Amino acid sequence: MEGNLGWIEKYVDPENQRAMWSGWIAIVDRDKSKIYTNLVKKSEKIIHDLPWERQLEKNKFMAPDFSSLDVLTFAGDRLPSGINIPNYYDIREKDGFKNVVF
């Protein structure tokens, strides 16, 4: 089971002072996660075949730990199609991040 609860999306406020609160609970779909894990294992080769210049890529590729989640419940002012958490660049670079598609 995975979840997130807290203040997100502070960039929607022009003053960067207010954020939106949301929370969600989900369970991992193990079968889909295996498919995504195999794709991630091939990512080093796939990246080289992408149709853009290498300088657009980061210096070091950090392979994601990919899980497919089935959302059980979501609470917030709107249901986004997806979120990236956390939204703080320094934390993302040091500890990693999640891209969540609902």
C-alpha positions in Angstrom: 0.0 0.0 0.0 1.2 3.5 -0.8 -0.1 7.0 -0.2 0.6 10.7 0.0 -1.0 13.3 2.3 -0.1 16.9 2.3 0.3 20.2 0.6 1.3 20.1 -3.1 1.2 22.2 -6.2 2.4 25.5 -4.8 3.3 26.8 -8.2 -0.4 27.4 -9.1 -0.3 30.4 -6.8 1.5 33.4 -8.5 3.0 34.4 -5.1 4.2 30.8 -4.3 2.6 31.2 -0.9 -0.4 28.9 -1.0 -0.6 25.3 -2.0 -3.3 22.8 -2.6 -4.0 20.0 -0.1 -4.5 16.4 -1.3 -4.2 12.9 -0.2 -4.5 9.5 -1.8 -4.2 5.8 -0.9 -3.3 3.1 -3.4 -2.3 -0.5 -3.7 0.5 -1.9 -6.0 -0.5 -3.8 -9.0 2.3 -6.4 -9.0 1.7 -7.8 -12.5 1.8 -4.3 -14.2 4.7 -3.3 -12.0 6.7 -6.3 -13.4 6.1 -5.1 -17.0 7.3 -1.6 -16.1 10.3 -3.0 -14.3 11.4 -4.8 -17.4 10.9 -1.6 -19.5 13.1 0.3 -17.0 15.8 -2.4 -17.3 16.0 -1.6 -21.0 15.9 2.2 -20.5 19.7 2.8 -20.9 19.4 1.5 -24.5 16.1 3.2 -25.2 17.4 6.6 -24.1 20.1 6.5 -26.9 17.4 5.9 -29.5 15.3 8.9 -28.5 15.0 11.6 -31.2 16.6 14.6 -29.5 20.1 15.8 -28.8 22.1 14.4 -25.9 22.6 17.8 -24.2 18.9 17.7 -23.4 19.5 14.7 -21.2 20.8 14.9 -17.6 24.4 13.9 -17.1 23.5 10.8 -15.1 20.4 8.8 -15.8 18.7 7.7 -12.5 16.6 4.6 -13.3 13.2 4.9 -11.6 11.7 2.3 -9.3 8.5 1.8 -11.2 5.3 0.6 -9.6 1.8 0.5 -11.0 -0.7 1.7 -8.4 -4.5 1.3 -8.3 -5.9 4.3 -6.4 -8.4 3.4 -3.7 -9.3 6.9 -2.7 -8.3 10.5 -3.5 -9.1 13.6 -1.5 -8.5 17.1 -2.8 -10.0 20.1 -4.6 -9.7 18.3 -8.0 -8.5 15.0 -9.4 -5.4 15.6 -11.5 -4.4 13.2 -14.3 -1.1 12.9 -12.6 1.4 14.4 -10.1 5.1 14.5 -9.5 6.0 14.3 -5.8 7.8 15.9 -4.2 7.9 19.1 -6.2 11.1 20.4 -4.5 14.1 20.1 -6.9 16.7 19.7 -4.2 14.8 16.8 -2.6 14.2 15.2 -6.0 17.9 15.2 -6.9 19.0 13.9 -3.5 16.3 11.4 -2.6 14.4 10.8 -5.8 10.8 11.3 -6.7 7.6 9.7 -8.0 5.5 10.3 -11.0 1.9 9.2 -10.2 -0.7 8.8 -12.9 -4.3 8.5 -11.7 
